[in-house]
Amino acid sequence: MLRIEDIHSGYGSVKVLFGINLEARPGEILCLLGRNGAGKTTVMKTIMGLLPLTQGRITLADTDIGALPAHEVPRHRIGYVPQGRRLFPELTVAENIEMGLMPCNSGKGTREKVLDMFPRLRERLSQQASTLSGGEQQMLAIARALCLEPKVLLLDEPTEGLQPSMVDLIRNVIVQMKAEGLAVILVEQRVDAVLSVADQVAFIENGRNAETLSAASLRSDPAKLHHYLGV
């Protein structure tokens, strides 16, 4: 389990998070919802060590990872797909996948499993990443994260700007990862996509916890969505 306890973080002197508490359990999808600027992406970056933790604790299976430098966090098998994908654009598809295999010394079997999930990438192994379509780039970003054989998978706006068929493919992969026992934290603006896959939904307002509810309760009574999101 990934446990986030009373974390405070931000950008330089600008504080963004003010005591966030979350739990991501194996075999569950936790979705973070909130208006733009609420702090959702900041939560993800703080977990990954990309922003400094100024207060609180982040633990994975009782191991404190909150003080680790960013390059050490993936070695604890936490995969991250940032908003905007952040591929190595000048490298090929194969080389981007190799970069994902390196932190945990994952082998050929992992590579083949990931490519089986995204057969289109297998067809484009020698193609430069920058020349892929937006959907293919998102596939590659997710594939690279899965090369860690992660225990926890963080996904920040994975369906942003994608056509419906690509959204369905990515949603199916997320559900498969849940079925394999991963703890998934998902930031997503598409409420329909959230409610179709999430187990728990945590609302964040102004860098603070507002409320955490089951997705089932939100499906039966969407009033909270209107309250927190204005939709």
Order of alpha helices (4+ residues) and beta strands (2+ residues): beta-beta-beta-alpha-beta-beta-beta-alpha-alpha-alpha-alpha-beta-alpha-beta-alpha-beta-beta-alpha-alpha
